[in-house]
Amino acid sequence: MKLSSEQVERLYAFTRQHYVEYYDLQTELVDHLANAIEEQWVENPKLSFEEALKIEFKKFGVFGFMEVVEKRQTALNKKYNKLVLNELKTFFSIPKIIGTLSATGIVFYFLKSFQEGILIMQTIFLFLVLLYFVGMTMLWKTNKKRTQKSGQKWLLKEIIFGYSSSAGLINLPLQFSIHLGAKNYPDWVLVLYALFMVVFLLTEYIVLVLIPSKAEKHLKKTYPEYEFVN
């Protein structure tokens, strides 16, 4: 015996009632629950839908669907970080590496010229942090409007446009600015500072512009059903 469309909708509602807000996770759980309930009916056809659902939900333990959600978040965060890293690698391959090295050289010259102006250097690092916050806020607002329009939340989409796991990067320029001192640094230290600043700017560009511009492509690749429900 197969589930009716009304029963499938009931399963979607059930996942939402148990704090699963992302449509992709809801669909994954609904498929699992539907298959499990149908298997129960093979063994016991007299079992009601609600009874079978209750039996199956108990198998998830005390925390319900929480563990499933956390595992999926971890997996998609790793996927997102891999996307960022792969895009960053392209800037260190021909021909983009020429522009990357040129940018590093320009920043190095700037740092060497103004390294005793500690306030200038700290301002640059703090500006990078501010730029990141502003960019992430704009992405979050854009995604919020799209979600309200579609009525569906997708976990990978939330990561791309909202709480990306790369947000921890903002701590790095803060630490750099705190530990900077007004003194003459060796050239190799300034080169490292320059390279870090360029890499951080590239990462900001990838996180705030490049990956969001390719979001539809990544979402369709991750979720085969995404194209049909949007």
N, C-alpha and C positions, 0 to 999 in steps of 0.2 A: 504494500500500500504506500502510495506517494503522498507527500504533504500538499495541501491545497495552497493556492496563492495567499489566502487569508492567514493560513498557519505560518507561512514564510514571513509575512508582514508582522505577525505576532512575535516571531523570533527576532526580527530586527528591533522591534519595540522592546523586547526583553533585554537585548544587549545594551540598548540605550539606558534602560532603567538601572542597569548594573554598571553605569559609568564608563561605557565604551563609547566615546564620542566620535571616533574616526570611522568613516564609511568603509574603508578598506579592511579594517579590523572587524567591523560588524559583519561584513560579507564573509570573511574567513571563518568567523565563529558560527555564523548562520549555516554555512555549508557543513561544518563539523557537526553541529547540533542536529541538523536535518538528517544527515546520513546516520547518525547514532540513533535517532528516534525511529527511523524506518527499519533499522536493524532490530530494535526492540520489538517492533510490531510483527516482525517475522517470527520471533519467538513467542510473543504474547499478543495476538491480534486484539484482545479485549482491553488492552491497556489504553487509557485515554491519552490524548495529546498532552494535556497539562501534567498528568502523572509521569509520562515518559520524559518530559522536559525537566521536571523536578529531579528525577533520578539522574539524568545526565548532568545537570548543573552541579549536583552534589559531588561529582567526580572531580570538579575543579578545586575542591577544598574550601577551607575557611575564607580565603581571600578572593574567591570567585575568579573573575577574568583578569584580575590585576597582574598576575604573573605573566599571562599571555601578552598583555599590553606592554609590560616592561621589557620582555624579551624582544618584541617587535620594535620597540623604540631603540633598543641597543643595536639591533641589526641594521636599522635604517640610518642611525647616526653614523655607524661605521661605513655604510654605503655612501653617505653624504661626504664624509671626510675623505673617502677615496676619490670621489669626484673632484673635490677641491685640490687634492694632491696631484691628480692626473693633469688637471688644467695648469697647475703651477709648474709642473715639469716641462710643459711645452715652452715656457719662457726661458728655459735653460737648454733649448735645443735650437739648431739652425732653422730659420734665420733669426728667430726672436731673441736669441742669446746676445746678438749684437746690440740690440736696443737695451737689454737688461744690463749689460756691462757698461754701456754708455751712460745709462742713468746712474749706476753705482759710482762711476767716475765723477759725474757732475756733483752728486751729493757729497762725495769724499772731498772735492775741492771746496765746496761750501763749508763743510765742517772744519776743514783745516784752516780756512780763512777766519772763521768766527768761533773757534773752539773755546776761546777764553770768555766769550759772551755766553755764559752758562744759561742765562735767562732765555736767550734766543733758541738754544738747542732744546731746552725743556719745553718751550712753547711749541716747537715743531712736533715733539713726541706727543704732547697733550692734544694738539690739533688732530693727530691721527686717531686718537681715541674718540674725540668729539665727532669726527667725520664718520667713524664706524657707528656710533650711537644714532646719529641722525639718519644714516642710511638704513640701519636696521628698523628704525621707527617707521620710515617711509614704506619699506617693504611690508612690515606688519600691517599697516593701515590698508595698503593695496590688497593684501590677501584677505583681510577682514571683510572688505567690501565684496570681493569675489565670492567668499564663502556665504555671506548673507544672501547674495543673488542666487547661488546654486543650491544652498541649503545642505551642502555636503562638505565635510572636512576630511581631508586625506592627510595621513601622518607625514609622508615624505614632503608634501606640499607645505605643511606647517613648518617643517624643518628648514626647507629652502627659503621660505618667506618670513619666518618668525624667529623661533628660538634655536637657531643653528648651533650645533655643538662647538663650532669654532669660535663662539663668543668669548671663550676663555683667553683667546689671543690678546684681548685688550689689556690684560694684566702685564704683558711683556713690555710694551712701550712705557707703561706707568713705572715699572721697576727700573727701566733704563733711565728715565728722567729723574727719578729719586736719587739714584746712585751717581749721577753725573757730577763732576766737580769742575771748578774753574781752574783748569791747568792745561799744560801742553801734553797731549797724548801722543804716543808713538804712532807712526803712520799706519802700522798694521792694525792697531786698535780702531783708528778712524775708518779704515777700510771695512772692518767688521761692523761698525756702527752704520756705515753707509749701506752695506749689503743688507743688513737687517731692515733698515728703513725701506729700501726698495722692495724687499720680499714682502714686508708687511703691507705696503701700498698695493702690490700685485695681488696679495691675498684679499685685501679689501675689495679690489676691483672684481676679482673672481666671485667672491661671496655676495657682493651687493649688485653686480651688474651681469657678469657673464653667465653664471649658473641660473639665476632667475630668468634670463632671456632664453635659456634652453629648457626651462621647467617643463613645458608641455612634452617635449621629447623624452625627458627622463621619466615623467609620470606615465606616459603611454608604454614605455619600455618596462617599467616596474609593475604597472597594473594593466593587464590586457583589456579589462572592462572599462577603463577610464574614458576611452574615446566614445563609448556608447552611452555613457550616463552623463556626459557633459556637453 
